[in-house]
Amino acid sequence: MYNFTLKKGGKNKMGLVYINGEFIPTENAKISVFDRGLLYGDGVFEGIRSYNGSVFKLKEHLERLYASAKAVWLNIPLSFKEMEEAVLETVRVNNLRDSYIRLIVTRGAYGLGIDPWECKEGTVIIIADKIKVFPEEFYQTGLNAVTVATRRSPTDVLDPRIKSLNYMSNILARIEARIAGAAEGIMLNHQGYVTEATVDNIFFVKNGILFTPSVTLGALPGITRATVIELAKKELGLEVVEGFFTRYDLYNADEVFLTGTAVEIISVIKIDERIIGNGKPGEITQKIRKIFHEYANSGVAGSLVYGK
C-alpha cells in the first residue's frame, strides 16, 4: 500500500491537494517557480470524474496518462498501482462522491533553459473538486457554437493523442468563440476537416446514423467519446461511422452534440448562425445523455472510492 502524508494543518473547508505524496490544504498547495510545467508546459494531464463514489474508467484514464508520458519521454515517479491509489485517496480525503479530478504530471523543477535532461523526478499533482464548464440551462436548451480560425495542431507538430499541459491553441479557439458571442468553438484541421471542439469531441446525427470525426484528423481519442460509441451501438442499436467531415456536414445534420469528461454530453443547436435540426436538443442526443449518466452512476465501469 502506498503511504500518504497529511500536511500539518489538516483538512479545511477549501479541501486538500495531493502533491508528491502529501495532502496539502488548497491555499498552501504550491510548486516551484522553476517547475517545467509552469515554465514550458512540459507535462501531461488527465481530467477524470467520479460518479456516486466511483471513479469512472480510472484505468483507461491512467493508461492514456502513461502513454502520453512515454510519448514525451517523461518518467512518472509513481507506479500504475500507486497512481491509482493516489487518485482514489484524493477523492476520499476530500469526502467527495461526485467530483472532477485533475491529475497533472510535470517533468519537475530544474533551473532555466529548455533542455530537460537535468530533471531527476517529476511533479505529481492531483486535485479533486467540482467543475462547471457550461451553465446548467445550456444542457436543457443546447448551445451556440462557431468554427474558429485557430487550427488543430497537425500530427507532425504534436500528436493529438498526447494530453500535454500546453492548451494555448484551445484557449485561443475558445477566446475566438466568446468574441463571436458563442459558447464553444469548433476546430478544423489544416485541410478544413472537422476535428473537435476546444475541450470536447463532436458527434452529429443524420438520418438515424451517428457520425464522429476520425481521430486520425487531429481529434483526441476521448474516453467519453469511446463510451458514447459503445453505448450507442449496444444500447440504442445505432450505426456509428467515423470519418472525414466538413462544416457542410454539421450544418445539415439533424443533431449535433459534444462529449468530454468535464462537459459530459451537451447538445449544439446552432453553428455559424445555422440552426441545427429544429433548433432544440435532439431525441437521440437526449437518449445518449440519459443512458450515459445511468451507466456512469451505476459504478460498473468505475473504481470504488469508499469500498462496498
Backbone hydrogen bonds, N-H to C=O, Kabsch-Sander energy under -0.5 kcal/mol:
donor,donor_aa,acceptor,acceptor_aa,energy
5,T,21,G,-2.2
7,K,5,T,-0.7
7,K,23,F,-2.5
10,G,7,K,-1.9
15,G,12,N,-1.7
17,V,24,I,-2.9
18,Y,126,I,-2.4
19,I,17,V,-0.5
19,I,22,E,-2.8
20,N,124,V,-2.3
22,E,19,I,-1.5
23,F,5,T,-3.0
24,I,17,V,-2.9
24,I,22,E,-0.6
26,T,15,G,-2.2
28,N,25,P,-2.2
29,A,25,P,-0.6
29,A,26,T,-1.4
30,K,28,N,-0.7
35,D,32,S,-1.7
36,R,108,G,-3.0
38,L,35,D,-0.8
39,L,35,D,-2.3
40,Y,36,R,-2.4
41,G,36,R,-0.6
41,G,37,G,-0.8
42,D,36,R,-2.1
43,G,41,G,-1.5
44,V,105,V,-2.6
45,F,163,K,-2.0
46,E,103,L,-2.2
48,I,46,E,-0.5
48,I,101,I,-2.8
50,S,99,S,-2.3
51,Y,54,S,-3.1
53,G,97,R,-1.8
54,S,51,Y,-1.3
55,V,303,S,-2.8
56,F,49,R,-2.5
56,F,54,S,-0.6
57,K,301,A,-2.9
58,L,55,V,-1.0
61,H,57,K,-2.0
62,L,58,L,-2.7
63,E,59,K,-2.6
64,R,60,E,-1.8
65,L,61,H,-2.2
66,Y,62,L,-2.7
67,A,63,E,-1.8
68,S,64,R,-2.5
69,A,65,L,-2.4
70,K,66,Y,-2.2
71,A,67,A,-2.1
72,V,68,S,-1.3
73,W,70,K,-1.3
74,L,69,A,-3.0
76,I,74,L,-0.6
83,M,79,S,-2.6
84,E,80,F,-2.3
85,E,81,K,-2.2
86,A,82,E,-2.2
87,V,83,M,-2.2
88,L,84,E,-2.0
89,E,85,E,-2.7
90,T,86,A,-1.8
91,V,87,V,-1.7
92,R,88,L,-2.1
93,V,89,E,-2.9
94,N,90,T,-0.9
95,N,92,R,-2.1
96,L,91,V,-1.9
99,S,50,S,-1.4
99,S,97,R,-0.5
100,Y,129,D,-3.7
101,I,48,I,-3.7
102,R,127,I,-2.7
103,L,46,E,-2.7
103,L,101,I,-0.6
104,I,102,R,-0.5
104,I,125,I,-3.1
105,V,44,V,-2.8
106,T,123,T,-2.4
107,R,42,D,-1.9
110,Y,34,F,-1.2
110,Y,111,G,-0.5
119,C,116,P,-1.6
120,K,118,E,-0.5
122,G,75,N,-0.6
123,T,106,T,-1.1
125,I,104,I,-2.8
126,I,18,Y,-2.2
127,I,102,R,-2.4
129,D,100,Y,-2.6
138,F,135,P,-1.4
139,Y,135,P,-0.6
139,Y,136,E,-1.2
140,Q,136,E,-0.6
140,Q,137,E,-0.9
141,T,137,E,-2.3
142,G,138,F,-2.5
143,L,267,S,-1.9
145,A,270,K,-3.1
146,V,184,E,-1.8
148,V,186,I,-2.1
152,R,188,L,-2.6
157,V,154,P,-2.1
158,L,154,P,-2.1
162,I,159,D,-2.1
163,K,161,R,-0.7
164,S,162,I,-1.6
165,L,41,G,-0.7
165,L,43,G,-1.7
167,Y,165,L,-1.1
171,I,167,Y,-2.5
172,L,168,M,-2.8
173,A,169,S,-2.0
174,R,170,N,-2.1
175,I,171,I,-2.4
176,E,172,L,-2.4
177,A,173,A,-2.1
178,R,174,R,-2.5
179,I,175,I,-2.6
180,A,176,E,-1.7
181,G,178,R,-1.4
182,A,177,A,-2.9
183,A,144,N,-2.0
184,E,144,N,-1.2
186,I,146,V,-2.9
187,M,185,G,-0.5
187,M,196,E,-3.2
189,N,193,Y,-2.3
192,G,189,N,-1.9
194,V,245,F,-3.2
195,T,187,M,-2.4
196,E,187,M,-1.1
197,A,200,D,-2.5
198,T,185,G,-1.0
201,N,259,T,-2.9
203,F,257,F,-2.8
204,F,211,F,-2.3
205,V,255,E,-2.6
206,K,209,I,-2.2
209,I,206,K,-1.8
210,L,239,E,-2.6
211,F,204,F,-3.2
212,T,241,V,-2.1
214,S,243,G,-2.3
217,L,214,S,-1.7
218,G,215,V,-1.3
219,A,214,S,-0.6
222,G,220,L,-2.2
226,A,222,G,-2.1
227,T,223,I,-2.0
228,V,224,T,-2.6
229,I,225,R,-2.2
230,E,226,A,-2.2
231,L,227,T,-2.8
232,A,228,V,-2.9
233,K,229,I,-1.8
234,K,230,E,-2.6
235,E,231,L,-2.7
236,L,231,L,-1.1
237,G,233,K,-0.6
238,L,232,A,-2.7
241,V,210,L,-3.0
243,G,212,T,-1.5
245,F,243,G,-0.6
249,D,246,T,-0.8
250,L,246,T,-1.2
251,Y,247,R,-2.9
252,N,248,Y,-1.7
253,A,250,L,-1.5
254,D,205,V,-2.8
255,E,205,V,-1.4
256,V,268,V,-0.6
257,F,203,F,-2.2
258,L,266,I,-2.9
259,T,201,N,-2.2
260,G,264,E,-1.7
264,E,260,G,-2.6
265,I,263,V,-0.6
266,I,258,L,-1.9
268,V,256,V,-3.0
269,I,143,L,-2.2
270,K,143,L,-1.2
271,I,274,R,-2.3
272,D,145,A,-1.9
274,R,271,I,-2.5
275,I,273,E,-0.5
276,I,269,I,-2.6
277,G,253,A,-1.0
277,G,275,I,-0.5
279,G,276,I,-2.5
286,Q,282,G,-2.3
287,K,283,E,-2.1
288,I,284,I,-2.6
289,R,285,T,-2.5
290,K,286,Q,-2.0
291,I,287,K,-2.5
292,F,288,I,-2.3
293,H,289,R,-2.0
294,E,290,K,-2.0
295,Y,291,I,-2.3
296,A,292,F,-3.0
297,N,293,H,-2.3
298,S,294,E,-1.0
299,G,295,Y,-0.6
299,G,296,A,-0.7
302,G,299,G,-1.6
303,S,55,V,-2.0
304,L,302,G,-0.5
305,V,53,G,-2.6
306,Y,53,G,-0.7
